[in-house]
Structures are given as C-alpha cells and as structure tokens.
Amino acid sequence: MAALRVAPYVCVYSDENEENLHIEIELPGVEKRDITFRMQETGFSIDAVRGDVRYVGTYAVSCPVDPDRAKATFKNGLLTVDVPYIEPTPEEVKEIAITE
C-alpha cells in the first residue's frame, strides 16, 4: 500500500527584528531521521515519513534568504527553522523592442 501524501501544517513569519524568516512545520509522530528539509534563496521543501503517511510540500518565500546560515531544530514533532534574510540582488532589466 502506498503512503498517504499530505501537506504538513506550515507557519512562516518574520522575527521581531525582521532580520530572520522563522518557519515552523508540524510533523506529528515523525522521527528526525525521516525528515528531508531543503532550502534555497527563494523557497524550501519538506519530505517526511511516518509509517504510511508522507508529509510533502514545496513553498516559496517572498524575500530572499541565506540558506547557508539556516538553523534547524526538531523537537516533539515540530521542525523549526530560522534563516536570515539577504539583500535582493538587482535584476538586470532589458528593454524589449516591439515590432509591427
């Protein structure tokens, strides 16, 4: 029997000083060894297994973060991640010629 795939409960907000993104993901009954958490500047993904339940999700963040400085802890079924914001790099803007 295939595992039931569900999206975990996720709560994301800025810390008090608006310097870090704070992420909380509820993973009831999951063991730390059964969690895969991946992060990049623009988002994160979670994949965690508990018996016949698989918690999966991919999420975008509105401001870029520094995944190299992320700190994660897992206790009592709650994965908590704090990651600092970074200054966005200016995008190169190109004017596109319009033809008839």
N, C-alpha and C positions, 0 to 999 in steps of 0.2 A: 504494500500500500504506500502510495506517495505521501510525502509530508504535506500538511495543510499549510499553505503560504498565506501569511497575514502581515499587514503593516503594523509595526510597533507604535505605541504612543510616543510621540516626539514633541519636546518643548524646547524652543530656541529663543534666546533673548540676549541683549547686551548686558554686561555687568554694570554696576553702579557708576563707574567712571567712563563708561562707553569706550573702553580700551580693548576688551575681550568679548568674543562671542561665547556664550555659555549654552551648551547642548545637554539635554537630559533625555535619555531613551530608556523606557521601561521594558525590561526583558525578564518577566517573571519565570522562575524555575530554570533559567539558563545558567550554565556553568561558564566561567571566564574563558576556559579553553575552547568553547564552542562559539566564540564571537569573533567575527572579522569586521573591523571598522576601518574604512579607507577615507582619506580626506585629500582634497586639493584646494586650491585658492578659491574656487567658485562653488564648492559643494562637498557633500560627503555621502557615503553609502554604508549600510549596515546589513550584515547577514549573520544570523544567529539561529542555532538549532536547539530545540528542547524536545526530545523524543520525536513525536510525529507532528510537531509544529515547527515551522520555519518562519522566523521573523525577517523580512526583507524590505528594503526601501532605499531609494536614492533621492537626495534632497539638494536643492540649490540654496545658496546663501546670497543675500543681496549686496553685501560688501565683501571685498576680497580679504582672505585671512592667510596667516602664515602656518601652513600645516607642519613645517619643520619644528615649530615651537609649541605644538599642541600637547596638552597633558590630559591623559585619560585615567579614570579610576572606575572600578566596578565593585559595588557592594550592595548586598541584599536585593539583587535584581535590577539595580539602577546603574546604567552606564552614564557617567558624567564626563564631559569633555570641555575644557577651556582652551581657547585658541585666540591669540592676539590678532587684531585687525592689522592690515598693512595699507599703505597709501596706494591707491589705484594708479597704475601706470597709464599715462595719457595715451589714448588710442590715436593712431595715425588716421587722419581724416583726409579723404581724397574726393575731390570734386569730379563728378562724372559728367562728361559731355553728353548732351542729348541731341540726337539727330532726328531728322524728319523721316 
